[in-house]
Amino acid sequence: MTDHSPPWYDPVHRRHSVHLRDLDYRATGAYFVTLCTADRSTIFGTVAGDEVHLTQAGRLVEDCWNWLAEQYLYVTLDAWVLMPNHLHGILAIGETPGQRKPLGRLIGAFKTVSTKRVNELRGTPGAVVWQRDYYEHIVRSESDLASIRQYITDNPRQWALDRENPCRMRR
């Protein structure tokens, strides 16, 4: 049997999409997203007790997350938290006349703007700030929404146990 894969295709290291093929990600609804920094670098802050103390880079990212709802009037931000190396947030896409960007394009815009601002701050033009993809979960009910909000609220308190915490990984 002949292999018809493109020459650049690597089945061992291929990233599998975590997104649902048949879903219209422009549709109205709420999405819980998680974005991680490249190499899980803790560039956005530290956690002490149950509080996140943001670095200047973290404050820039916080501004960029809020920018999404200012830039795209059909986007509403619900609960969210910026951790030292990742962001959890609930983003709702509402009704609007005209064209809406799909979730992936919105996240892409956020990553582009925040990366540019963080790199300007650090003097590292072109450096990678975020992992290539992101995780998303479609919020399907009020109880689901309540659970996710609680998870986001508890995230700083749970940092010592968080699998994204590099200090935990070294233990």
N, C-alpha and C positions, 0 to 999 in steps of 0.2 A: 504494500500500500504506500502511495506517495504522500509525503507530508506537504500540504498546501498552505502551511502557516507562513506569515510574512517573516522575513529574515530576522527582524527585531523581536519577534515573539519569544518569550521565555516562559514556558508553562510552569516551571518550578517557582519563579519569583513573581508570577502574575498576581496582581491585586484583584480580588473579587469585589465587585460592587456590593455595597450594603444597601443600595437603594432598590425599591420595588420597580420592576420594569414597566408595569402597566398603570402606574399611578401618575396622574397629572399633578406635578408639584407646584403648579400655579393655582391650583384649586384653593378655595377658602378653607381654612382650618388652622389648627395649632400643631406645631412641631416642636419636639424637644430635641435640641441639638447639643452635641459635645464636640469641641474642637480642641486638639492637642498641639502643643508646640513641637517643633522639630526636635528629635532626640530627647523629648520630655524635659527640655531645659527649663529650669525654674527661674525665668526671667521677669515674671510679672509681680512677684512679691514673696512674702513669707506668711506663715500661719502661726499665730500664738494663741493658744487656748482655742476659742471658737471664732477668732477674728482674723480676717485676711488683711495684711498690711501691704498695700500696693507700692511697687517701685514707680518711678517716673514712667517707665515703659508700660507698666500696668495701668496707670492712669490714662495714658494715651489710648490704650486698647479699650478701656472703659468708655472713653469719649467716642471712639469709632463704633462701638456697639450701639450706643445711643444715636449715633449719626444715621444708622440704618432706618430708624423710624422717622427721622427728620427728612431724609432723602427720598424715601419711598412711603408715601402717605397711606398706603394700604397695609403697611406693616405695623403691628403693635407688639411691643416687647412686654412680656409678662415677667415672671420671676427669673432671675439669672444670677450667676456668681462667677467672678473671675478668680480662679485659683492660681497658685504659682506657675503651673505649667498647662493649664487647660481652662476652658470656659464651658459652663453648662448654662443653657438658656432656653426659655420657651419663647418662640416667635410665632405670632399669628398673622396669617395672610387674610385680609378682609376683602369685602366686596368693593369694587371700584370700577368705574367705567374705563374702558380702554385696556391697554395691555399691562399685564402683570408679569413680573419676572418670576421664573420658577425658583424654588428654594435654593437650588444649587448655585444659581446666578447671584442671588442675594448674599449667600455665604461667601461666594467668590469675590464680590464687591467689598465685603467687610474685610476679608483676608488681604486683598490688594491694598486697600487704604491703610489698614492697621500695620501691615508689613512695611509699607513706605514710610509711615510716621515713626515706627520703632527704629528702622534702619537709619533714618535721618538723625534721630536722637543719639544713637550709638555710633554713628559714623561708619556704618557697615553697609554701604549701598549694595544691593543685590543679594544680601544674605537671606537665607531661608529662615522664616520665623515659625511658620505653621507646618504641620504634617500635610501631606498632599490632599487627603480626603477629610471627611468628618463623619460622625455617627448621627443618625437621626431616628426618631421614634415618632410616629403619628399619634397625637393625643386623641383618643377615641371617645372619652367619656369624662364626666365631671369627677368621678372617683379617680380615674387615671390622672387627671390634671392635679387633683389634690395630693396624690401620692408623689408626683413629680415635683410639685412645689415644696413638699416636705423634704424630699431628697436634696433639692437645691439648698434649702435653708440649713439642713444638717451637714452639708458637705464640708464646710470649714471645721466643724467639730470632729468630723470623722477623718480628717487629713492624716493623722498618725496611722490609720488602718488602710488608707486609700492605696489601691494598686498603682495609681499614678504618682505616688510620693516616692521619689528616688531614695530617700532615707530608709523607707520600709523595704525597698528592694535589696538593700545591702545587708539586711539582717539575716 
